[in-house]
Amino acid sequence: MSTQSAAAPAAIVVEEVSKRFGRVVALDGVSLRVENGEMFALLGPNGAGKSTLIDLLCTIGQADSGSITVNGESAMRHPVRIRRKIGVVFQESTVDTRLTVMENLEFHGLVYQMRRSDRRRRIEEMLDLLELTDWHGTVVRTLSSGMKRRLEIARALMHEPQILFLDEPTLGLDAQSRARIWDYITRLRENENITVLVTTHYLEEVESCDHVCIIDHGRILADGTPTQLKSEHGTALIRATPNAPDVAARIRDRFQGVVDGAEGQIIIPLEETGGVDRLFSEFGSGLQQVEIDQPSLESVFLSLTGRDLREAPPAPARKGGRNA
């Protein structure tokens, strides 16, 4: 948890929150604190409880027990006040593809009862920030996935929220589009003085975050700065690519803590092998490639959850449409 005093002002305070859906426990006594101005990352595999927590913070649902305070307001008692102070980019796209870029932003401003002058000013600022000015009159259905994501971020910022929630903002985008989205988010923090809470499957995206929280099976496993987490929970990893399925099976039988990675790789904690030489002496002829990763957020996640966050990476966006 944060080392700052409990009395210090915070953007978000979650205390012992639990949520069930029938027999499924989505959140189990979750507590966390997000300070004003922080970039806070929530990491976890599918089904860990990330999106459920985002929904509760955005007052879409209510917790079964515990308390949630967002920007000093109780999520249970003052949901409308909270909604006026937050912006949300959901995992699934919610922009109206029949409207133009400008019309989507204009409509959002009307929903939030912004004055005409404020709407005009804010639309111009957001189009400039997200580099959408040249596309303001373009019908959204003709845009690429990356540009639609940029529009969703612009729309979420229209009413000048104090907290921005980003639920998998780069899901399914190609690497170039992902990099551009994060460039915009960095620029946003510099220009808007805003608190950002983000969930993502891409560990490299959270290295620059102020605070990282790892959740699995509805429980917080660890949180802290990236440096703290790597120091306390990280370990060196061997990333090996076997040349046949039977080689992978023998390695799994031989060593503890082996998990399947992306693209046919298997991942082994270096300490479990007793050294790379031992791995090569026993399986060298059956390996196409071997890499050693120093302690990282990936190794932190692996040691805490027993699985690789990249086991089932999202498919990249289809080619076509306009550039991200």
Secondary structure by P-SEA (a helix, b strand, c coil): cccccccccccbbbcbbbbbccccccccccccccccccbbbbbbccccaaaaaaaaaaccccccbbbbbcccccccccaaaaaaabbbbcccccccccccaaaaaaaaaaaacccaaaaaaaaaaaaaaaccccccccccccccaaaaaaaaaaaaacccccbbbbccccccccaaaaaaaaaaaaaaaaccbbbbbbbbccccccccccbbbbbccccccccccaaaaaacbbbbbbbbbbccaaaaaaaaaccccccccccbbbbbcccccccaaaaaacccccccbbbbbcccaaaaaaaacccccccccccccccccccc
